[in-house]
Amino acid sequence: MTPSQPEVRKKAERLDERLRPLLTRIGVPLLRISLGVVFLWFGLLKIFDVSPVSGLVANTIYWFDPDVVVPALGAFEVFVGACLVAGRLMRIALPLLVLQMAGTFMVLVLLPEVAFRDGNPLLLTVEGEFVVKNLVLLSAALVIGSRLAPLGEGGSGSA
């Protein structure tokens, strides 16, 4: 016999009641850790000079020596990633992450021929997509920051 619509809805509500507390408990910590892993990984690639975006970084901030700035940016990203994975120094790491993310959008302004096909800002290249997806990483950082305990209430800056 096929369950009726009210029975299916009731089962869905029971499942929802069970899952939502779990998702509330693990969602932001998993978001923080996964964002940290991404920053660690990308930073290490820059430090070891095997990042596929090293040339893009060098061409975007052309006024700096790429042999210095790319590994330095990698070290910056490793620091942010380690803080995120460990859940420590969030009030330092998150603003640094926002600063780094803002810097990635310089590609759209300084190198539009690299970011957009045929000069059309609606037609992204692979590099343009790589940059625009950083909106998601930036939003993830904002969600993580929104869940920090207030400093006046014993919040240590950890998450």
FIKOLZA-1660 file (N, C-alpha, C; in steps of 0.1 Angstrom, whole numbers, plus 5000, padded with zeros to 4 digits):
% residues 159
   i   px   py   pz ch aa at
   1 5008 4988 5000  A  M  N
   1 5000 5000 5000  A  M CA
   1 5009 5012 5000  A  M  C
   2 5005 5022 4993  A  T  N
   2 5013 5035 4991  A  T CA
   2 5009 5044 5003  A  T  C
   3 5019 5050 5010  A  P  N
   3 5016 5059 5021  A  P CA
   3 5009 5072 5015  A  P  C
   4 5000 5077 5024  A  S  N
   4 4992 5089 5020  A  S CA
   4 5002 5101 5021  A  S  C
   5 4997 5112 5015  A  Q  N
   5 5005 5124 5016  A  Q CA
   5 5007 5129 5030  A  Q  C
   6 4997 5129 5039  A  P  N
   6 5000 5133 5053  A  P CA
   6 5010 5124 5060  A  P  C
   7 5010 5111 5057  A  E  N
   7 5019 5102 5063  A  E CA
   7 5033 5105 5058  A  E  C
   8 5035 5107 5046  A  V  N
   8 5048 5111 5040  A  V CA
   8 5053 5124 5046  A  V  C
   9 5044 5133 5048  A  R  N
   9 5048 5146 5053  A  R CA
   9 5052 5144 5068  A  R  C
  10 5045 5136 5075  A  K  N
  10 5048 5134 5090  A  K CA
  10 5061 5127 5091  A  K  C
  11 5065 5118 5082  A  K  N
  11 5078 5111 5082  A  K CA
  11 5089 5121 5079  A  K  C
  12 5086 5130 5070  A  A  N
  12 5096 5140 5066  A  A CA
  12 5098 5150 5077  A  A  C
  13 5088 5153 5085  A  E  N
  13 5089 5162 5096  A  E CA
  13 5097 5156 5107  A  E  C
  14 5095 5143 5110  A  R  N
  14 5103 5136 5120  A  R CA
  14 5117 5135 5116  A  R  C
  15 5120 5132 5103  A  L  N
  15 5134 5132 5099  A  L CA
  15 5140 5146 5100  A  L  C
  16 5133 5156 5097  A  D  N
  16 5137 5170 5098  A  D CA
  16 5140 5173 5112  A  D  C
  17 5132 5169 5122  A  E  N
  17 5134 5172 5136  A  E CA
  17 5147 5165 5141  A  E  C
  18 5151 5154 5135  A  R  N
  18 5163 5147 5139  A  R CA
  18 5175 5153 5133  A  R  C
  19 5174 5156 5120  A  L  N
  19 5186 5161 5113  A  L CA
  19 5190 5176 5116  A  L  C
  20 5180 5184 5118  A  R  N
  20 5183 5198 5120  A  R CA
  20 5192 5201 5132  A  R  C
  21 5190 5195 5144  A  P  N
  21 5200 5197 5155  A  P CA
  21 5214 5192 5151  A  P  C
  22 5215 5181 5144  A  L  N
  22 5228 5176 5140  A  L CA
  22 5235 5186 5130  A  L  C
  23 5227 5191 5121  A  L  N
  23 5233 5200 5111  A  L CA
  23 5237 5214 5118  A  L  C
  24 5229 5218 5128  A  T  N
  24 5232 5230 5135  A  T CA
  24 5245 5228 5143  A  T  C
  25 5247 5216 5148  A  R  N
  25 5259 5213 5156  A  R CA
  25 5271 5212 5148  A  R  C
  26 5270 5206 5136  A  I  N
  26 5283 5203 5128  A  I CA
  26 5285 5212 5116  A  I  C
  27 5274 5219 5112  A  G  N
  27 5275 5226 5100  A  G CA
  27 5286 5237 5099  A  G  C
  28 5286 5246 5109  A  V  N
  28 5296 5257 5109  A  V CA
  28 5310 5252 5112  A  V  C
  29 5312 5243 5121  A  P  N
  29 5325 5237 5123  A  P CA
  29 5331 5230 5111  A  P  C
  30 5322 5223 5103  A  L  N
  30 5327 5216 5091  A  L CA
  30 5330 5227 5080  A  L  C
  31 5322 5238 5080  A  L  N
  31 5325 5248 5070  A  L CA
  31 5338 5255 5074  A  L  C
  32 5341 5257 5086  A  R  N
  32 5354 5263 5091  A  R CA
  32 5365 5255 5087  A  R  C
  33 5364 5242 5090  A  I  N
  33 5375 5233 5087  A  I CA
  33 5378 5231 5072  A  I  C
  34 5367 5230 5065  A  S  N
  34 5369 5228 5050  A  S CA
  34 5375 5241 5044  A  S  C
  35 5370 5252 5049  A  L  N
  35 5376 5265 5044  A  L CA
  35 5391 5265 5047  A  L  C
  36 5394 5261 5059  A  G  N
  36 5408 5260 5064  A  G CA
  36 5417 5251 5055  A  G  C
  37 5411 5240 5052  A  V  N
  37 5418 5230 5043  A  V CA
  37 5421 5236 5030  A  V  C
  38 5411 5243 5024  A  V  N
  38 5413 5250 5011  A  V CA
  38 5425 5260 5012  A  V  C
  39 5424 5268 5022  A  F  N
  39 5435 5278 5024  A  F CA
  39 5449 5272 5026  A  F  C
  40 5449 5262 5035  A  L  N
  40 5462 5254 5037  A  L CA
  40 5467 5249 5023  A  L  C
  41 5459 5242 5016  A  W  N
  41 5462 5235 5004  A  W CA
  41 5467 5246 4993  A  W  C
  42 5459 5256 4991  A  F  N
  42 5463 5266 4981  A  F CA
  42 5476 5273 4985  A  F  C
  43 5477 5276 4998  A  G  N
  43 5489 5283 5003  A  G CA
  43 5501 5274 5001  A  G  C
  44 5501 5262 5005  A  L  N
  44 5512 5253 5003  A  L CA
  44 5516 5251 4988  A  L  C
  45 5506 5251 4979  A  L  N
  45 5510 5251 4965  A  L CA
  45 5518 5263 4961  A  L  C
  46 5514 5274 4966  A  K  N
  46 5522 5287 4963  A  K CA
  46 5536 5286 4969  A  K  C
  47 5537 5282 4981  A  I  N
  47 5550 5281 4988  A  I CA
  47 5559 5272 4980  A  I  C
  48 5554 5261 4976  A  F  N
  48 5563 5251 4969  A  F CA
  48 5563 5253 4954  A  F  C
  49 5558 5265 4949  A  D  N
  49 5559 5269 4935  A  D CA
  49 5553 5259 4926  A  D  C
  50 5542 5253 4930  A  V  N
  50 5534 5244 4921  A  V CA
  50 5520 5248 4919  A  V  C
  51 5517 5260 4922  A  S  N
  51 5503 5265 4921  A  S CA
  51 5500 5269 4907  A  S  C
  52 5488 5264 4902  A  P  N
  52 5485 5268 4888  A  P CA
  52 5481 5283 4887  A  P  C
  53 5480 5290 4898  A  V  N
  53 5476 5304 4897  A  V CA
  53 5488 5313 4900  A  V  C
  54 5499 5308 4902  A  S  N
  54 5511 5317 4905  A  S CA
  54 5513 5327 4894  A  S  C
  55 5512 5324 4881  A  G  N
  55 5513 5333 4870  A  G CA
  55 5502 5344 4871  A  G  C
  56 5490 5340 4874  A  L  N
  56 5479 5349 4875  A  L CA
  56 5482 5359 4887  A  L  C
  57 5486 5354 4898  A  V  N
  57 5490 5363 4909  A  V CA
  57 5501 5373 4905  A  V  C
  58 5511 5367 4899  A  A  N
  58 5523 5376 4895  A  A CA
  58 5518 5386 4885  A  A  C
  59 5510 5383 4876  A  N  N
  59 5505 5393 4866  A  N CA
  59 5495 5403 4872  A  N  C
  60 5488 5399 4882  A  T  N
  60 5479 5408 4888  A  T CA
  60 5486 5419 4897  A  T  C
  61 5495 5414 4905  A  I  N
  61 5503 5424 4913  A  I CA
  61 5517 5425 4908  A  I  C
  62 5518 5429 4895  A  Y  N
  62 5530 5430 4888  A  Y CA
  62 5541 5439 4893  A  Y  C
  63 5537 5448 4902  A  W  N
  63 5546 5457 4908  A  W CA
  63 5555 5451 4919  A  W  C
  64 5552 5438 4923  A  F  N
  64 5560 5431 4932  A  F CA
  64 5568 5420 4925  A  F  C
  65 5579 5416 4931  A  D  N
  65 5587 5405 4926  A  D CA
  65 5579 5392 4929  A  D  C
  66 5575 5385 4918  A  P  N
  66 5567 5372 4920  A  P CA
  66 5574 5362 4928  A  P  C
  67 5588 5362 4927  A  D  N
  67 5595 5351 4935  A  D CA
  67 5594 5354 4950  A  D  C
  68 5590 5366 4954  A  V  N
  68 5588 5369 4968  A  V CA
  68 5573 5369 4972  A  V  C
  69 5565 5376 4963  A  V  N
  69 5551 5378 4967  A  V CA
  69 5543 5365 4966  A  V  C
  70 5545 5356 4957  A  V  N
  70 5537 5344 4956  A  V CA
  70 5539 5335 4968  A  V  C
  71 5552 5332 4972  A  P  N
  71 5554 5324 4984  A  P CA
  71 5549 5331 4997  A  P  C
  72 5551 5344 4997  A  A  N
  72 5546 5352 5009  A  A CA
  72 5531 5351 5010  A  A  C
  73 5524 5352 4999  A  L  N
  73 5509 5350 4999  A  L CA
  73 5506 5336 5003  A  L  C
  74 5514 5327 4999  A  G  N
  74 5512 5313 5003  A  G CA
  74 5513 5311 5018  A  G  C
  75 5523 5317 5024  A  A  N
  75 5525 5317 5038  A  A CA
  75 5513 5323 5045  A  A  C
  76 5509 5335 5040  A  F  N
  76 5497 5342 5045  A  F CA
  76 5485 5332 5045  A  F  C
  77 5483 5325 5034  A  E  N
  77 5471 5316 5033  A  E CA
  77 5473 5304 5042  A  E  C
  78 5485 5299 5044  A  V  N
  78 5487 5288 5053  A  V CA
  78 5484 5292 5068  A  V  C
  79 5488 5304 5071  A  F  N
  79 5485 5309 5085  A  F CA
  79 5470 5310 5087  A  F  C
  80 5463 5316 5077  A  V  N
  80 5448 5317 5078  A  V CA
  80 5442 5303 5078  A  V  C
  81 5446 5294 5070  A  G  N
  81 5441 5280 5070  A  G CA
  81 5444 5273 5083  A  G  C
  82 5455 5274 5088  A  A  N
  82 5458 5268 5101  A  A CA
  82 5449 5273 5112  A  A  C
  83 5447 5286 5112  A  C  N
  83 5438 5292 5122  A  C CA
  83 5424 5286 5121  A  C  C
  84 5419 5285 5109  A  L  N
  84 5406 5280 5106  A  L CA
  84 5405 5265 5110  A  L  C
  85 5414 5257 5106  A  V  N
  85 5414 5243 5110  A  V CA
  85 5414 5241 5125  A  V  C
  86 5423 5249 5131  A  A  N
  86 5424 5247 5146  A  A CA
  86 5413 5254 5154  A  A  C
  87 5406 5263 5147  A  G  N
  87 5395 5270 5154  A  G CA
  87 5401 5281 5163  A  G  C
  88 5412 5286 5161  A  R  N
  88 5419 5296 5169  A  R CA
  88 5422 5309 5162  A  R  C
  89 5423 5319 5170  A  L  N
  89 5426 5333 5164  A  L CA
  89 5417 5337 5153  A  L  C
  90 5404 5334 5155  A  M  N
  90 5394 5337 5144  A  M CA
  90 5393 5352 5142  A  M  C
  91 5394 5360 5152  A  R  N
  91 5393 5374 5150  A  R CA
  91 5405 5381 5143  A  R  C
  92 5415 5373 5142  A  I  N
  92 5427 5377 5134  A  I CA
  92 5426 5371 5120  A  I  C
  93 5423 5358 5119  A  A  N
  93 5423 5351 5107  A  A CA
  93 5412 5355 5097  A  A  C
  94 5400 5357 5102  A  L  N
  94 5389 5361 5094  A  L CA
  94 5390 5374 5087  A  L  C
  95 5395 5385 5094  A  P  N
  95 5397 5397 5086  A  P CA
  95 5409 5396 5076  A  P  C
  96 5419 5388 5079  A  L  N
  96 5429 5385 5069  A  L CA
  96 5424 5378 5057  A  L  C
  97 5415 5368 5060  A  L  N
  97 5409 5361 5049  A  L CA
  97 5401 5371 5040  A  L  C
  98 5393 5379 5046  A  V  N
  98 5385 5389 5038  A  V CA
  98 5394 5398 5030  A  V  C
  99 5405 5402 5036  A  L  N
  99 5415 5411 5029  A  L CA
  99 5421 5403 5017  A  L  C
 100 5425 5390 5019  A  Q  N
 100 5430 5382 5008  A  Q CA
 100 5420 5380 4997  A  Q  C
 101 5408 5377 5001  A  M  N
 101 5397 5375 4991  A  M CA
 101 5394 5388 4983  A  M  C
 102 5394 5399 4990  A  A  N
 102 5392 5412 4982  A  A CA
 102 5403 5414 4972  A  A  C
 103 5416 5410 4976  A  G  N
 103 5427 5411 4967  A  G CA
 103 5425 5402 4954  A  G  C
 104 5419 5391 4955  A  T  N
 104 5417 5382 4944  A  T CA
 104 5408 5389 4933  A  T  C
 105 5399 5398 4938  A  F  N
 105 5390 5404 4928  A  F CA
 105 5397 5415 4920  A  F  C
 106 5410 5418 4923  A  M  N
 106 5417 5427 4915  A  M CA
 106 5419 5422 4901  A  M  C
 107 5419 5409 4899  A  V  N
 107 5420 5403 4886  A  V CA
 107 5409 5409 4877  A  V  C
 108 5397 5410 4882  A  L  N
 108 5386 5414 4874  A  L CA
 108 5388 5429 4869  A  L  C
 109 5395 5437 4877  A  V  N
 109 5397 5451 4873  A  V CA
 109 5410 5453 4865  A  V  C
 110 5421 5447 4870  A  L  N
 110 5434 5449 4864  A  L CA
 110 5437 5440 4852  A  L  C
 111 5430 5429 4851  A  L  N
 111 5432 5420 4840  A  L CA
 111 5419 5415 4834  A  L  C
 112 5411 5424 4830  A  P  N
 112 5398 5420 4824  A  P CA
 112 5399 5411 4812  A  P  C
 113 5410 5412 4805  A  E  N
 113 5412 5404 4793  A  E CA
 113 5414 5389 4797  A  E  C
 114 5419 5387 4809  A  V  N
 114 5421 5374 4814  A  V CA
 114 5409 5368 4820  A  V  C
 115 5401 5377 4826  A  A  N
 115 5389 5372 4834  A  A CA
 115 5376 5370 4826  A  A  C
 116 5375 5378 4815  A  F  N
 116 5363 5378 4807  A  F CA
 116 5366 5375 4792  A  F  C
 117 5357 5367 4786  A  R  N
 117 5358 5364 4772  A  R CA
 117 5353 5375 4764  A  R  C
 118 5361 5379 4754  A  D  N
 118 5357 5390 4744  A  D CA
 118 5352 5403 4751  A  D  C
 119 5358 5405 4763  A  G  N
 119 5355 5418 4770  A  G CA
 119 5341 5418 4776  A  G  C
 120 5334 5407 4776  A  N  N
 120 5320 5406 4781  A  N CA
 120 5320 5402 4796  A  N  C
 121 5316 5410 4805  A  P  N
 121 5317 5406 4819  A  P CA
 121 5308 5395 4823  A  P  C
 122 5299 5391 4814  A  L  N
 122 5290 5380 4817  A  L CA
 122 5296 5367 4812  A  L  C
 123 5306 5368 4805  A  L  N
 123 5313 5355 4799  A  L CA
 123 5326 5354 4806  A  L  C
 124 5326 5346 4817  A  L  N
 124 5339 5344 4824  A  L CA
 124 5348 5333 4817  A  L  C
 125 5361 5336 4819  A  T  N
 125 5370 5325 4815  A  T CA
 125 5372 5316 4827  A  T  C
 126 5381 5306 4825  A  V  N
 126 5384 5297 4837  A  V CA
 126 5390 5306 4848  A  V  C
 127 5399 5315 4845  A  E  N
 127 5404 5324 4855  A  E CA
 127 5394 5332 4862  A  E  C
 128 5384 5337 4854  A  G  N
 128 5373 5345 4859  A  G CA
 128 5365 5337 4868  A  G  C
 129 5362 5325 4865  A  E  N
 129 5354 5316 4873  A  E CA
 129 5361 5314 4886  A  E  C
 130 5374 5311 4885  A  F  N
 130 5382 5309 4897  A  F CA
 130 5381 5321 4907  A  F  C
 131 5381 5333 4902  A  V  N
 131 5380 5345 4910  A  V CA
 131 5366 5346 4916  A  V  C
 132 5356 5345 4907  A  V  N
 132 5342 5348 4912  A  V CA
 132 5338 5338 4922  A  V  C
 133 5343 5325 4921  A  K  N
 133 5339 5315 4931  A  K CA
 133 5343 5319 4945  A  K  C
 134 5352 5329 4946  A  N  N
 134 5357 5333 4959  A  N CA
 134 5346 5341 4967  A  N  C
 135 5335 5344 4960  A  L  N
 135 5323 5350 4967  A  L CA
 135 5318 5340 4977  A  L  C
 136 5319 5327 4973  A  V  N
 136 5314 5316 4982  A  V CA
 136 5323 5315 4994  A  V  C
 137 5336 5315 4992  A  L  N
 137 5346 5315 5003  A  L CA
 137 5344 5327 5012  A  L  C
 138 5342 5338 5006  A  L  N
 138 5340 5350 5014  A  L CA
 138 5328 5349 5023  A  L  C
 139 5317 5344 5017  A  S  N
 139 5304 5342 5024  A  S CA
 139 5306 5332 5035  A  S  C
 140 5313 5322 5032  A  A  N
 140 5316 5312 5043  A  A CA
 140 5323 5318 5055  A  A  C
 141 5333 5327 5052  A  A  N
 141 5340 5333 5063  A  A CA
 141 5330 5342 5071  A  A  C
 142 5321 5349 5064  A  L  N
 142 5311 5357 5071  A  L CA
 142 5302 5349 5080  A  L  C
 143 5298 5337 5075  A  V  N
 143 5290 5328 5084  A  V CA
 143 5298 5323 5096  A  V  C
 144 5310 5320 5094  A  I  N
 144 5318 5315 5105  A  I CA
 144 5320 5327 5115  A  I  C
 145 5323 5339 5110  A  G  N
 145 5324 5350 5119  A  G CA
 145 5311 5353 5127  A  G  C
 146 5300 5351 5120  A  S  N
 146 5287 5354 5127  A  S CA
 146 5285 5345 5139  A  S  C
 147 5291 5333 5139  A  R  N
 147 5289 5324 5150  A  R CA
 147 5299 5325 5161  A  R  C
 148 5309 5334 5161  A  L  N
 148 5318 5336 5171  A  L CA
 148 5311 5342 5184  A  L  C
 149 5315 5337 5195  A  A  N
 149 5309 5342 5208  A  A CA
 149 5314 5357 5209  A  A  C
 150 5305 5366 5214  A  P  N
 150 5309 5380 5216  A  P CA
 150 5320 5380 5226  A  P  C
 151 5330 5389 5224  A  L  N
 151 5341 5391 5233  A  L CA
 151 5337 5394 5247  A  L  C
 152 5326 5402 5248  A  G  N
 152 5322 5406 5261  A  G CA
 152 5315 5395 5269  A  G  C
 153 5312 5384 5262  A  E  N
 153 5306 5372 5268  A  E CA
 153 5315 5360 5269  A  E  C
 154 5328 5364 5270  A  G  N
 154 5338 5353 5272  A  G CA
 154 5343 5347 5259  A  G  C
 155 5339 5353 5248  A  G  N
 155 5344 5349 5235  A  G CA
 155 5359 5351 5234  A  G  C
 156 5366 5341 5230  A  S  N
 156 5381 5342 5229  A  S CA
 156 5385 5344 5215  A  S  C
 157 5376 5345 5205  A  G  N
 157 5380 5346 5192  A  G CA
 157 5382 5332 5186  A  G  C
 158 5378 5322 5193  A  S  N
 158 5379 5308 5187  A  S CA
 158 5365 5304 5183  A  S  C
 159 5365 5294 5174  A  A  N
 159 5352 5289 5169  A  A CA
 159 5352 5274 5170  A  A  C
% end
